[in-house]
Amino acid sequence: MGAGRLWVRAAAVTVTIAVNVLAQVISALTGDYGPRPQGIGWAVVFVAVALDYVVCAVIAWRAIRSAAPGWLMVGAAFFWAAGAWYPLTRDIGWLWPLVEGVTDLWAVLVGILVLTYPGGHLVSRFDRVVAYTLSGAFLVRFLGILLFSSPPPGDCGCVANPYAILPSPDADYWLGVAWRIVGVVLLLTVAGRLAVRWVTSSLPARRVSFVMPLALLLWCYGTVQDSVSFALGWDSGWLQFVPPIAIALIPPSFVGGVFYARGLRSRVADLVIVARDKVDRALWESSLARTLHDHSLRVFWWDEHRRAYRTSAGDAVPDGDRPERPGRSTMAIDSDQGPIALIEHDVALGQDDRLLDAVSSALLLSVDNDRLRGRLEQTIQELRESRLRIVEEGYLARRRLERDLHDGSQQQLVSLAIGLRIAATKAGAAGETELVGDLEKASAQLADALRELRELARGIHPTVLTDGDLRSALEELAQRSVVPVEVRVEPAERLPEVVEETIYYCVSECLANAAKHAGARTCSVLVARDGDAVTVTVKDDGRGGARVEPGGGLEGLRDRVETVGGHVEVRSVAGLGTIVELVLPAQVAEGSRP
């Protein structure tokens, strides 16, 4: 807000308060109240009503986007003082007709204020017609007082009206009667209009409480009471306080409704939490309808494939059921990627643009989160599949290398060993003792090389998995272990080769750790099938305290298992041994077995 605008509002508030307080002070000092009720009680009520409007105006300026309601409240409070200033200006000929003419202008401003509830502006044609009629009636009375009112000086204690063209001593009375009749009719119309809205509308800001309709009904009563008192000279006694109390209830009701709507906008943000996991369309629609108290609210979702809107249940929207029902309005939710949804709601919701903005933002945020989550899940799945393809390609490459070593290099070395033994036999028969020694030495070196090559081939790919099965491979590991190992493999069917190879190397790593680091005396290996998962449990009775550390063997084991879509759990307590549990999918990918 600009500094100039702030100063203008501050000056208007100050002048309004001063005008009302000063009117009561001068009336008390001079004892001149005219036809108004007298006494300290009335003075307090009079000033309290003005302060009520001024305070609510300041709040409205801060809480409502439109500045009109605040100015209407300040204007009503300012002209509220005209009734007190009129008796004090009766000796000033050019002034008292003007002051008398605007004594009821506050009622016009309050009526327009009620019509602008809660958005701060006139929305319907009916509201504008009522506002124009009320303003026109006031203007007729104002001009009638200026041009015709000329009460006898003995009755009003005032000087002659200098503006009167056709002076009439009864003009003021009949203008007052006509104004009150029109005022009562229009007030009852406004009250009925607001009551209908309050009962039938689904907008929570219109259902904030019963205070606004109650205030209008009390004001209607007060207007009728004032009209009867004016026409018949009836003394209403303590009932004279009912109209100002009713009038004082209107601005707090207006501001209360606005703050309720603001709280409602904050509740709309909860819709994002409701749909944080996924935009469940049926849940989103029901939650939005419950939040806005509009149980007939409907959401139509854009189907990109069919290029049409569909219901939350996924059904097509029939041509006869398009979102064009009477009394309904439609809000389109779009993003930079195209349409998202249509929200069909009560037409009254369209008066609160901030609420609609909150709904739109909440849905856009939920949809964007859902899209980002979908992309992230797709990326993770693609990464998982890529890692699996790399593992499978590595498996196939190691298997080919093992076969090449077995069928090529190993076979040649075996043939060479046989040739050396034959040569050594021939040399021995020929009596070449020294040559025999050299050949036997070469044969021993060749046997060591062949043994190392076989160990290398086994490390590249366990041949026993190819020639046998997982049970045989694990039993071979148990036989090679320096720690006694009990092996039990329950599933009889073969698993995908990449899974079997992963189990083989993980068990090998666990047995090596149990022997080298844990100082275990015994170990056990259990492989069990549970539906679409295989559980491998390796247990030892070593010193325990094992942890998954960066760069350690257990971390490599975990990475290997997670690559095929499994997970690892390590439970190790110092002095109680270690349990490593692997859970792997029984089916990794289609065609994983070459």
CORCOR-V483402 format. One line per field, one symbol per residue. ss: DSSP state (h for helix, s for strand, l for the rest). phi: phi as a letter, one per 30 degrees, with the letter a starting at -180 (. if undefined). psi: psi as a letter, one per 20 degrees, with the letter a starting at -180 (. if undefined). A space follows every 10 residues. Layout:
# CORCOR-V483402
ss = ???
phi = ???
psi = ???
This chain:
# CORCOR-V483402
ss = llhhhhhhhh hhhhhhhhhh hhhhhhhhhh lllllllllh hhhhhhhhhh hhhhhhhhhh hhhllllhhh hhhhhhhhhh lhhhhhhhll llhhhhhhhh hlllhhhhhh hhhhhlllll llllhhhhhh hhhhhhhhhh hhhhhhhhsl llhhhhllll lllllllsll hhhhhhhhhh hhhhhhhhhh hhhhhhhhhh lllhhhhlll hhhhhhhhhh hhhhhhhhhh hhllllhhhh hhhhhhhhhh hhhhhhhhhh hhhhhhhhlh hhhhllllll hhhhhhhhhh hhlllllsss sssllllsss lllllsllhh hllllllsss sssssllsss sssssshhhh hlhhhhhhhh hhhhhhhhhh hhhhhhhhhh hhhhhhhhhh hhhhhhhhhh hhhhhhhhhh hhhhhhhhhh hhhhhhhhhl llhhhhhhhh hhhhhhhhhh hhhhhhhhhh llhhhhhllh hhhhhhhhhh lllssssssl llllllhhhh hhhhhhhhhh hhhhhhllll lsssssssss llssssssss llllllllll llhhhhhhhh hhhlllssss sslllllsss ssssslllll llll
phi = .ddddddddd dddddddddd dddddddddd iccidddcjd dddddedddd dedddddddd ddccdddeed ddddddddde dddddeddcd dcddcddddd dcdcdedddd ddeddddcdj adccdedddd dddddddddd ddddddcbda ddeddcicdd ddcddbdbdc dddddddddd dddddddddd dddddddddc dcdeddceac ddddddddde dddddddddd dcidddiddd ddeddddddd dddddddddd dddddddddd dddecddadd dddddddddd dchcdcdbbc cdcddchadb dddjdddddd cddbdeicbb cccbbdckdc acccbddddd dcdddddddd dddddddddd dddddddddd dddddddddd dddddddddd dddddddcdd dddddddddd dddddddddd iddddddddd dddddddddd dddddddddd addddddbbd eddddddddd ddcebccbcd ddddceeddd dddedddddd ddddddcdid cbbbbbcbcb icbcccccbb cddiidbdbe iddddddddd dddcicbbbc cbceicibbc ccbbddbdad idcd
psi = pqhghghggg gggggggggg ghghghghhi jnibjqqrrh ghgggghhgg hghgghgggh hhhphpighg hggggghgih ihhhhghiji iogighhggh hjhjhhhghg ghghhipiij qpgrhgghgg ghgghggghg gghggghhpm qphhgikrrq oiipgnpphi ghghhggggh ggggghghgg ggghggghgh qiohhikgaj gghgghghhg ghggghgghg hikpoiciii igghgghhig hhgghghghg hghhhhhhhi hhhhkhgqno ggggghgghh gjknijqqpp ppohgilrqr rhijqqoqhi kqmkqqjqqp ppoqrijaqg rpoprphhhi inhhghhggg hggggggggg ghgghghggg ghgghghhhg ghhhghghgg ghgggghfgg hhhghhgghh hghhgghhhi jngghggghh ghgghhgggh ghhghghhhg pohhhghcah ggghhgghhi qipppppoog phqqrqhhgg hggghghggg hgghghhikq hqrqpppqpn cjqppppopr kaiajqqoqp irhhghgggg ghhjjarqpp ooppijaqpp ppoqqhogqp kio.
